[in-house]
Structures are given as C-alpha cells and as structure tokens.
C-alpha cells in the first residue's frame, strides 16, 4: 500500500484498533507504534498505572493515565482479567468500579509462573529445567530466598506451637492450611 493510498484512507481498516488493543491472536496486542506487545505487557502497564494512582481509580482514569490511546473496553478487559487473578481489587461505586492494585509487577509475574507450572503434568521436570537454566547469580538468589522462606516457616511453626502449648495431638497445619 502506498502512502497516497494510506492518506486516502484505504489502509484504515487494517490499522484500526492497533492503538486500541485490537487485532492479533495469542494475547499479543498492537502498540502505539505498530509493534506487537508482548504477552502480559498491557496487564503490566495497567497494574503500573494503578500502583501510581493516589487511591482507588476508575477504568477511565487508567485509560487516561496510559495516554488515552487504548479503547475503554480494552482497559476494562485487562482490569477484569487482573481481578480474576486477584492482582487488583474493585469496589462498586454507583454503576462502575474503583480499582486498586493488590500486587506489584513481580506479583503478576509470579502468578504467571505459577499458572504455567500448574498447567504441566511433570512439575519436577519443569522445575529442573528452569533451575538448570539459571545463571549462577540467579541460582544463588533463589537458594537465599528458599532458605529465608524455610526460616520464616520455622518461626511460624514455633509461634503455632507456643499458641497451642506445644501439646501432642494438637492440630498442625501445613503452609496451605491443610491439617497434617
């Protein structure tokens, strides 16, 4: 298509919706410059906008904060998806909602990682592949975080025993609240 065709509006249908999050498949959306957004990029942008907000905000506020190029329905879809993932909360006010970030970008990424892991049948193989691909620095960081989580669990267990008098036969629960 030539620039002259574009000026006459012949390319309008092909370009319509790119700035509004339309087109594409597999979760990728068109960005303002015609490049495809990566999976989850819009979610991260919307979440970032809510984290920058002075308090709970409307979808219209989020849309304006992001430059006003996205369609309102696109922003609502992203907010609804984030709500289903428990990354944002919403409160009904009149006929609309006020939205608040409940997690940060790291929490959103962790949620995506858990979803991928939960979708696989051989968790051990997936985790082994993931860990074996880590850099030495990331492996060291992961070990430190696992040790920290283990210590935190031990402190919680001690507090639980203290609260129940350390009685044999007392009810013990694992990390997910299931009885042991």
N, C-alpha and C positions, 0 to 999 in steps of 0.2 A: 504494500500500500504506500502510495506516495504521500509526501507532506501535503500536497494540494488536496488529495482525497481526504486526508485527515482533517484539514481545515474545513472541508465541505461537510464534515460530519459522518463520512462513510465508515470511519473506524469507531464510532461512538458505541455501538452495541458490544464490540469486542472489549472495549476499555471500561464500559460501565461496570460499576461495582468493585473495581480494583481497590479504590480508596475506601470502599465501604465494607471490605472484608469478603466480598463475593468471589465466586469463581474458584477453580481448583478443587482438588479432592485430597483425601487423606489428612485433613486437618490443616493443610497449609493455606495461607491466605495471601492476598496481594498487598504489598506495602505501598506507601505513597509514591515511591519512585518506580513502581512496576516490578520490583523484585518480590519473589515469594517469601513470605515469612516462614520461619522455622516453626515446627510443631511446638505449641505451648508459648510462643513468643507474645501473642496477643494476651494470653492469660497473665503472663508475667508483667506486661505493660499495665493492664487493668489493675492488677494487685499492687503494683508500684504506685499507681495513682491514688488508690485508696489508702496506702500507707502514708502518702504525703498529705492527705486531707487533714484539715484541722479537727474533724469529727466525722460522724456518720454522714454520708453524702448520697445523692441521687445518681441514677444512671446518666441523667443529662449532665450533671456536674462532671462525672468521669469522662464522658464523651468530649466535653469542652476542654477539660484538662489535657486530654490526649490530642488536642488540636482541632477537634470538630470534624475530622475527615471520615471517621467511621460512622456507619449507619447506627442509629439508635438501637435498632433491633439486634445488630451485631454485639453492641455493648451489653444489652440485656441477656443475650445468649451466653456470652462469656461469664457474666456475673452469675447467671443461673448454674452454669457448669461448675464454677468455683464454689458456689453454695452447696451443690451436691457433693463436692469433695471435702466439704467442711473447712474450706480455706478462708471463706468470708461468711459473715453473718448478715442477716437482714431483719429489719423491723418494719412492719407495715405502718404507714402513716397516710391516712386517707386512702386513696386508690393506688398509691405507689409504695415503694420500699426505700428505706435508707439503708445503705450498705456500709459495712465496716470490715476491714482486713482482720482476720483471726490468725493469720500466719504470714510469714515473710516469703521471699522468693526461695530461700533454702527449704522451707517447709513444703512449698509447692513441688520443688524438685524431688524431695524425699518421698512425697506422696506418689509422684510418677514412678519412681524407682520401686516402691512397694507394689504398685499396680502391675508393673512388668513382672516382678518376681512372683507375685501371686498368680499370674496367668500361666506360669510354667509348671510342668509336671515334675521336673527333676531340679528342685531348688538347690541341692548340693552342687550339681554340675554348673548351674548358672552362677552361684556364688563363687565357686572355684575359678571359673573362667574370669569373673570380674576381678577377684583378688589377684590372680596371676598376671593380670594386665596392668596393675597399679604400678606407678613409679615408686622408687624406694622412699621418697618423701611422703607420698600419699599412704603407702603401707605403714610407715611409722606413725603417721597421724591417726590412721584407723586403729592401730594397736593401742595408742594412747586413749582414744575415745572409748574403745571397748573396755579397757581397764578402768576408766573413770565410771562408766556405766555399771560395771561389776561392783565397784566400791560403793556406788550410790545404792545399788540393790542390797548390798550387805548392811548398810546403815539403816535402810528402810526395814529390813528384816529384824534387825536388833530393836528398832523402835516398836515394831509389831509385837515382838516377844515381851518387851517391857510393858506394853499396854495390856497384854493378856497374862501378865505374871509369869511368862515362860512355862506355863502349865503343860505337862504332857497331855496329849489328847485334845489340846486346843486347836481351833480351826486355823489352818495355814492356807494361804493363797499364793498362787504364782503371780507373775507380773501382770497377767491379764485378768486377775481377779477370780481365777478358777480355783476351786478347792483342791488341795493336794492330798 
